[in-house]
Structures are given as structure tokens and as C-alpha cells.
Amino acid sequence: MKSRILIVEDEEKLRRVLELQLRSADFEVEQAETAEAGLKMADRADLVLTDLRLPGMDGLELIHVIRRQNTRTPIVVMTAFGTIETAVNAMKAGAADFLLKPFSLDHMMTVIRKALDVRALEDENRKLREELGYRYEFDNIIGRSTAMQEIFATIERVAATRATVLLAGESGVGKDLIARAIHYKSPRRDRPFVKINCTALPENLMESELFGYEKGAFTGANTAKPGRFEQADTGTAFLDEIGDVPATIQVKLLRVLQEREFERLGSNKTRHIDVRIIAATNQDLRAALEQGTFREDLYYRLNVVPLNIPPLRERTEDIPFLAEHFVKKLAAANASPVESITEEAIRKLLGYHWPGNVRELENVIERSLVLCSGTRLDAADIRLDTAPRARERAAEDFLPEGLSLDEYEQSIIREALRRAAGNKSQAARLLGLTRNALRYRLAQMGLESAKDAATE
């Protein structure tokens, strides 16, 4: 389609010259002698070319009115009074560019094409963002159960706000998708979404990764580097596995939540950011509070809007819909001939306990699709995880004879440290604890000072 240019100019001869030039370049053209007349045609234009000095409403006022009605239409202004102040005022009002009279027609065409190219690029970027956002629409977070419908309703209410959200639930329930859904439903949808996996960040690098560092802050810091919070400025920061954050970093996080400010490592310059925080955990933070491994003030700052996501075993009515969704999604991705899933296969899925939740269900469906040769996924095609589960301890092995509960716990912790060669993070993973929880227990055992446990 041809682009439509609206010319707003009170000199008839100039209007005619501009029209002939634009039509020869294969543009559609409309003319207006006054700003008032131009406003009636502005909504049809792909670009407005206007003089600043007009009878009645002037060009600057015209720009303000068009911007209130349509923020996307590029406006190029023409002026014979080309002072810096005039150009600045026009650009502040919303003009894309300006032409200083007298100007060549070739220069005018260059400016117009540039403005239209920028408009096309912005349209393309917006379309891509909308497609990205669609991935996190509720249709792609499958949940017909009452519990999930309540979560969807909460997302709708909280997304438009700046309130901090704390997502709680077992690993694999979809906390990441829900965090993204909140972001893409919010006014910050066009701004950055930065996921920070607190478990994946080594303790000695966590501060520099989160808050950045200045050149020379430590050996190897050859250049300054912004942290994850700076990358998320004006957008959303998603703190996954927040329960694994060490006590020293918890203090700095509290300041970000309260004051929206921090300093880079090696700097005393305070930086201010506008960031929305969403945190997630698969642990019981209240238990961490009681153990002293998680700050109470940080917990209450994070827990403004708590959102508990139930495990899949507690919402089995969602399994048939999730299974059908994954069959359609993964069959296309894996070039599988499978088109549907049978009732018998659904019943087999319903009979499983799903310790890995939705993530495990997706993996099972993908594995089954890859190995299925037919067009329907049947019960015999479902490949469940048959890895042996930990043997339940017999009643007589409840507690080794001669050991108290504290002594038995300490022996297990020492064995974990031995197997991990003294690596506390690895030992914590073996025990199913957070690093903070392990340090707390080590302090109780006298293997680590309480001061070190609180500040490490």
C-alpha cells in the first residue's frame, strides 16, 4: 500500500510543489491550508508534513493535538525561523524531524523516508513484542481447576500494579511462566524482563552479578559492568529461588526493595532504579525465618502479594488439558505424526504421582511422542519415569541405637560435607537444604561461628 502524506501549509504554491514531488515518488497526498482542516485528516495520514507558522492554530499546537490523538504518526515540520529553540520546541512537542526553509526537494524526500522507515521499524518491533507476549497468555498457562483460575484472577489484578509478588510452589509448577505472565500483562510489558537464578550464582560472585561493579573493583575487573538490577531498570526483575540468597546480599536486596537504590561493587555512588520485583521460592521461607537464615524484614517486603501455586497432584483435573496442550505443541516441534492422545493414556497419566509437576509431565509427553510411531498417543506409548524411589526406612531403623536426634543429624551433615569434599554449597544440595540453612546448622554444631553464618 502507498503511504499517505498530509501537507499542512498555508502557501498554495508551496503546497502544490510539495504535492507534485510526493506524488511523483508514488505517495498518496492530502492537503490542508490550516491546522484546523488538517486535524480532520490527520488520522488517515501515515506522515504529517506541516509548517510551524499557520493562520489560527500554529504548527506546535497542531503537533500537541495530534500527539494526544495518535502517538505513532510521524510529524515533520517546516520552518523559515530555524533557530535552535524552534527546532527543540518542535522535537519536544513530538516532531520526528524538521526542515529549514528554503530546503531542497531531495532533502525533504530523505527526511520523509527516514521518518517512515523509523515508523515501520517501530511497528515491526511492537508486533514482535506482542508475539513474544502471547506465549505467556493464560491460554498457554493451562489450568481449568479452581485453584488455577484463582491464580489467573490474581495475575489480572496484580499485573497493573507495582506491588512485589512472592511466588511459592514446588519445582516444576510453572513459577517462571506466571512471573512472565505478570510482566507481559503489566504496563512494563515493553521494558526488560530479567530473570535472576539465585541458586546458579556462586556466593562470591553474587554481589557483582546483581549490583554490578566498577573498573578496578577486584582483580580482573578491567571495565565497569552493570548488574542485573540495572539491566532490569524500568522493567521487571524476577528473583528465582530467593531462599538461597546469603545474609549479606539479603541486606542489599532489602535496600533495593525499600529505597530502589544501591551501589556497584567498588563504588560509593548511589544509583537509583525503577524496577518491579517478582520473587519465587520452592522452600518454606517461614521455616527459614525461624531458623534465622532469612531476614524477617526482607520476607515481609517480598510477601506483599503472596501467590501459592499448587503441585500437579493437587489439581489432577488439569492433567487432561495439559496433556492435550503438550501433544499439540511438542508434536509440531518434534515433527511427530501424533495428532491426539487417547482416554486410556489420560487415565495412565492421572494415576501417576508427578513429583516433578508440570515440567515432568511435559518431559513425559515429549519422550512418549518421540518413541511413538502411530498417530494417536496410547497408554502403551506413555513412558513414565521408572527410576527407583528412595526406600522408606523400616520402623526399626527409625533412629540408630544410642544416638539422639541432634547427634544423628550432625552425623548426616558431617557425611554430606565429607562427600562434598568440604564444599558447603554441594553439601547443602545433597541434604536438600539451602546454603543458609546448612550454615545455620553448622553454627549450632560449632563448626562455623554464628557471625560467619550470618555474614558469609
Stockholm file with secondary structure:
# STOCKHOLM 1.0

chainA/1-456         MKSRILIVEDEEKLRRVLELQLRSADFEVEQAETAEAGLKMADRADLVLTDLRLPGMDGLELIHVIRRQNTRTPIVVMTAFGTIETAVNAMKAGAADFLLKPFSLDHMMTVIRKALDVRALEDENRKLREELGYRYEFDNIIGRSTAMQEIFATIERVAATRATVLLAGESGVGKDLIARAIHYKSPRRDRPFVKINCTALPENLMESELFGYEKGAFTGANTAKPGRFEQADTGTAFLDEIGDVPATIQVKLLRVLQEREFERLGSNKTRHIDVRIIAATNQDLRAALEQGTFREDLYYRLNVVPLNIPPLRERTEDIPFLAEHFVKKLAAANASPVESITEEAIRKLLGYHWPGNVRELENVIERSLVLCSGTRLDAADIRLDTAPRARERAAEDFLPEGLSLDEYEQSIIREALRRAAGNKSQAARLLGLTRNALRYRLAQMGLESAKDAATE
#=GR chainA/1-456 SS CCCEEEEECSCHHHHHHHHHHHHHTTCEEEEESSHHHHHTTGGGCSEEEEESSCSSSCHHHHHHHHHHHCSSSCEEEEESCCCHHHHHHHHHHTCSEEEESSCCHHHHHHHHHHHHHHHHHHHHHHHHHHHHHHTTSGGGSCCCSHHHHHHHHHHHHHHTSCCCEEEECCTTSCHHHHHHHHHHTSTTTTSCEEEEETTTSCHHHHHHHHHCBCTTSSTTCCSCBCCHHHHTTTSEEEEETGGGCCHHHHHHHHHHHHHSEEECBTCCCEEECCCEEEEEESSCHHHHHHHTSSCHHHHHHHTTEEEECCCGGGCGGGHHHHHHHHHHHHHHHTTCCCCEECHHHHHHHHTSCCTTHHHHHHHHHHHHHHHCCSSEECGGGCCCCCCCCCCCCCGGGSSCTTCCHHHHHHHHHHHHHHHTTTCHHHHHHHHTCCHHHHHHHHHHHTSSCHHHHHHC
#=GC SS_cons         CCCEEEEECSCHHHHHHHHHHHHHTTCEEEEESSHHHHHTTGGGCSEEEEESSCSSSCHHHHHHHHHHHCSSSCEEEEESCCCHHHHHHHHHHTCSEEEESSCCHHHHHHHHHHHHHHHHHHHHHHHHHHHHHHTTSGGGSCCCSHHHHHHHHHHHHHHTSCCCEEEECCTTSCHHHHHHHHHHTSTTTTSCEEEEETTTSCHHHHHHHHHCBCTTSSTTCCSCBCCHHHHTTTSEEEEETGGGCCHHHHHHHHHHHHHSEEECBTCCCEEECCCEEEEEESSCHHHHHHHTSSCHHHHHHHTTEEEECCCGGGCGGGHHHHHHHHHHHHHHHTTCCCCEECHHHHHHHHTSCCTTHHHHHHHHHHHHHHHCCSSEECGGGCCCCCCCCCCCCCGGGSSCTTCCHHHHHHHHHHHHHHHTTTCHHHHHHHHTCCHHHHHHHHHHHTSSCHHHHHHC
//
